[in-house]
Amino acid sequence: MKKPEDQDREIEGVERFEQLQELGRGAVGIVHLVKDKYTGVQFAMKTMNLDNLTDKEKRSALDEVEFLRVITGPTIIKFIESFNNSKLYIIMELADGGSLSDLIQKHRLIGKKFTTD
């Protein structure tokens, strides 16, 4: 017989993540703050409904996953994993400071320019 804590480890796919709040919306998707039900670690989860996309948009979304999977760097949000059924779910590292768009908007409002360092 399995222990209750072992049953938690069997949660797979997108069901492993609990949605906590919406972080933002784009043209084809929504980003939520999520928590891994097993580890408690928080991530950003981008969700795109593939049924509403053209073939070209679907290919672009899947290409985004492959791009995120291979690109790395100190200023790049880390790709964690993805799931694909009628929706595409992309689990990424959480950027606590918000999106780049938010940061640019804040700088514009106060008249501050970005530095190169």
Secondary structure, 3 states (H helix, E strand, C coil): CCCHHHHHCCCCHHHHEEEEEEEEECCCEEEEEEEECCCCCEEEEEEEEHHHCCHHHHHHHHHHHHHHHHCCCCCCCCEEEEEECCEEEEEECCCCCCCHHHHHHHHHHHCCCCCCC
